[in-house]
Amino acid sequence: MSLETIKGSSMIVKMTRSLMKEGWSFTPNEFDVIIKAENKVTGESIHFPSIGNLKTWIYQKALSY
């Protein structure tokens, strides 16, 4: 997923860009909605069954900054 295809609120876009710089990669579906995140360094991987799950995870990551 490239930085140009990230869609969502400004918080989601900014956090996703920050997480990508930290080694996270994101997998979008056919509607460019993120459905999976992986960190190659730590081996952490998470699937998002809904946009609500994605938003919650992104906001939790933002609060830990």
Backbone hydrogen bonds in HBPLUS format (Angstrom, degrees):
<---DONOR---> <-ACCEPTOR-->    atom                        ^
c    i                          cat <-CA-CA->   ^        H-A-AA   ^      H-
h    n   atom  resd res      DA  || num        DHA   H-A  angle D-A-AA Bond
n    s   type  num  typ     dist DA aas  dist angle  dist       angle   num
A0005-THR N   A0002-SER O   3.23 MM   3  5.67 147.0  2.34 108.8 116.9     1
A0013-VAL N   A0009-SER O   2.99 MM   4  6.29 167.6  2.01 159.7 162.9     2
A0014-LYS N   A0010-SER O   2.91 MM   4  6.00 169.7  1.92 149.4 152.6     3
A0015-MET N   A0011-MET O   2.93 MM   4  5.97 165.1  1.96 148.6 153.4     4
A0016-THR N   A0012-ILE O   2.88 MM   4  5.86 160.2  1.91 147.8 154.0     5
A0017-ARG N   A0013-VAL O   3.05 MM   4  6.20 160.1  2.09 147.7 153.0     6
A0018-SER N   A0014-LYS O   3.03 MM   4  6.26 157.0  2.08 144.7 151.1     7
A0019-LEU N   A0015-MET O   2.81 MM   4  6.04 160.7  1.85 153.8 159.0     8
A0020-MET N   A0016-THR O   2.91 MM   4  6.09 148.6  2.01 146.0 154.5     9
A0021-LYS N   A0017-ARG O   3.19 MM   4  6.46 146.6  2.31 142.5 150.4    10
A0022-GLU N   A0019-LEU O   3.05 MM   3  4.98 133.8  2.27  94.0 107.1    11
A0024-TRP N   A0019-LEU O   3.01 MM   5  5.46 161.6  2.04 147.6 142.4    12
A0023-GLY N   A0020-MET O   3.17 MM   3  5.22 163.4  2.20 103.8 108.1    13
A0025-SER N   A0038-GLU O   2.70 MM  13  5.28 153.8  1.77 153.7 163.1    14
A0038-GLU N   A0025-SER O   2.87 MM  13  5.28 157.4  1.92 153.4 159.8    15
A0027-THR N   A0036-LYS O   2.86 MM   9  5.06 161.4  1.90 145.0 148.5    16
A0035-ILE N   A0027-THR O   2.81 MM   8  5.88 175.3  1.81 163.9 163.7    17
A0029-ASN N   A0033-VAL O   2.90 MM   4  5.56 142.0  2.04 137.9 147.3    18
A0032-ASP N   A0029-ASN O   3.09 MM   3  5.32 159.9  2.14 120.8 119.9    19
A0048-PHE N   A0035-ILE O   2.86 MM  13  4.85 166.2  1.88 132.5 132.4    20
A0037-ALA N   A0046-ILE O   2.90 MM   9  5.37 159.4  1.94 157.3 163.4    21
A0046-ILE N   A0037-ALA O   2.88 MM   9  5.37 157.3  1.94 156.4 161.5    22
A0039-ASN N   A0044-GLU O   2.81 MM   5  5.27 159.4  1.86 160.8 161.9    23
A0043-GLY N   A0039-ASN O   2.76 MM   4  5.44 139.7  1.92 148.4 160.6    24
A0054-LEU N   A0050-SER O   3.26 MM   4  6.66 156.2  2.32 145.4 151.7    25
A0055-LYS N   A0051-ILE O   2.89 MM   4  6.15 165.0  1.91 153.4 156.7    26
A0056-THR N   A0052-GLY O   2.99 MM   4  6.14 164.0  2.01 148.1 152.5    27
A0057-TRP N   A0053-ASN O   3.06 MM   4  6.20 163.6  2.08 147.9 152.1    28
A0058-ILE N   A0054-LEU O   2.92 MM   4  6.13 164.8  1.95 157.1 161.3    29
A0059-TYR N   A0055-LYS O   2.88 MM   4  6.04 165.6  1.90 154.2 158.3    30
A0060-GLN N   A0056-THR O   2.96 MM   4  6.13 153.5  2.03 147.0 154.3    31
A0061-LYS N   A0057-TRP O   2.98 MM   4  6.24 154.8  2.05 146.2 153.1    32
A0062-ALA N   A0058-ILE O   2.91 MM   4  6.20 151.4  2.00 146.6 155.0    33
A0063-LEU N   A0059-TYR O   2.99 MM   4  6.23 150.9  2.08 145.2 152.2    34
A0064-SER N   A0060-GLN O   3.24 MM   4  6.47 133.1  2.47 137.9 149.2    35
A0064-SER N   A0061-LYS O   3.18 MM   3  5.23 135.0  2.39  95.9 108.2    36
A0065-TYR N   A0062-ALA O   3.22 MM   3  5.45 163.4  2.25 107.2 112.1    37
